[in-house]
């Protein structure tokens, strides 16, 4: 898989995973200086190649988002295969971020397509919890992500010999609407 993946590896450890999974030490900035600007893009789309499955396992990481209004601690879904980073519209409204309206077209794992005509493209400051490293990210809002429940069955873990030793850390009931429960122990 890694030989065919075009994604750049992490600069910290050369692993093929999202850079926000690392806790890089830097100087801390106050969130009172956060700025928000609109970013112009031609088109953003999210797509997946396999529409024959309804299952998707996701990575979740706790982060703090900063806007001119306030900062907010949330759990963020990491998807290295996406062409756009999404944020719930309610989070953006709470931190006071502003941006330009742009219709968002999403092709879901199940093959269904969604259009969010009220979506906005914004730039926010983000920091992984327990880290001092802050980054600006261009993200697009979505009013209702409608995420499917996240559950890893015992049979799925049992079928993979590499996961058997950590099975108890992986197997627990959690749904996408229970963000605080999704983080692996």
Secondary structure, DSSP 8 states (H G I E B T S, - for coil): -TTT--S---TTT--SS-GGGS--------GGG--------S--EE--S--S------EEEEEEEE-SS-EEEEEEEE-TT-SS-EEEHHHHHHHT---EE--EEEE-TTS-EEEETT-EEEEEEEEETT---EEEEEEEEES-------B--HHHHHT-GGGGGGHHHH--B--TT-HHHHS--
